[in-house]
Amino acid sequence: MDRFRSWALCVTLAAGSAAAVWPAAKGDAEKGKEIFQPCGVCHLPDSEDKKMGPGLKGLFKREKMANGKKLTESNVRTQIDDGGKGMPSYKDMLTDGEKDDLIAYLKTL
């Protein structure tokens, strides 16, 4: 019985440590693809070429965003929230969950 408890404790601690190192991914990329559809008027999802706004293919593989800021999930969320240079603000148009879904989709491009 003591061996089982020790083993169970080790497994539980290991699982907790793994969750701390690799947090669960936020958002659903499939839902994000649907949310992205209106964005496709200005942004190409399958090209780096500029349409009205920058092409987003490989977005999360870049060092910087088109505005020169370091490419981080937080900076992408701020861009979605605040807009700028012709892009509308989506702060009040999308829920936090929808933004998570959208960012999850952008990571697949």
N, C-alpha and C positions, 0 to 999 in steps of 0.2 A: 504494500500500500504506500509506503514511504517513497519507494522508487517511482511509482506512478505520479505521486504528488510533485516530486522533484522534476520529473519529466514534463508534466503539465505546466508547472511554473516556468520552466525554461522555454517551452514553446510559446507561452503567453508573453513573456518578456521579449523574445525574439520577434514575435509578430508586432508588438508595440513599437519596438525599435525600428523595424522596417517601415512601419507607417509614418514614423517621424522623419525618416530619411527620404522616403518616396511617398509624399502626400498623394491622396487620391486626386485624379485629374478632375478639374471642374468643367462643367459644361458638356453638352452633347453636340458633337460635330454635325450630325444629320439635321438636328433642329437648327443649328447655326447656318447650315447651307440654305435652309428655307428663309431664315431671317435675312440672309445676305442678298436675296434676289433683288430687292429695290436698290441695293448698293451697286449692282451691276450696271446701272444706268451710267455711273461715273467711274467705276473701278473694274478693271479686267481681272478675273480670278485666275486666269490661265496664261497670263503674260505679265512681263515686267514693263511693257510699254504703257505710256501714259494715255489715258482716254481723256476724261475731264480731270480726274484725280489719278494718282499713281496706280500702276498695275500692281497687283498684290501677290503674284506668283512668287513663292519662296520668301514671303514676308518675314517669317520668324527665323530665317537663315541669314538675314542681313544684320549688319552691325548697327546701322542707323536707319531711322525713318526718313521720309521725304523732307520733314521739317528740320532735320539735323539732330534730333534728339536720339539718345541711345535707344535701341529697340528692346523694350521690356514689355511684359504683359501690362504693367501699370501704365506705361506711357501710351500704349495702344488704347487702353480703356479711357484714358484722359482725352485722347484724340476723338474717340467715339462720343464721349460725353460733351466735350467743348466744341468740336468741329473746328472751323477756321478755314480761311482762304477758299471760300465758296462752299465748303462742306457744312451742312447744318448740324446743330447740336442734337444729339440723340439722348441726352441725359434724362429727359422726361418722357421720351417716346418708347424707350426700351427698359424693361425691368432689369435688375441685377442678374437674374437668372438668364434672361435673353442675351445679355452682354457676355456672360460666361459661355453660352452656347455659340455665339458669334465668334468669340476669340478661339474657342476650341476648333471651329471650322477654319478660321484663318491659319491656324497652326498646321492644317493639313495641306495647305496650298503649296 
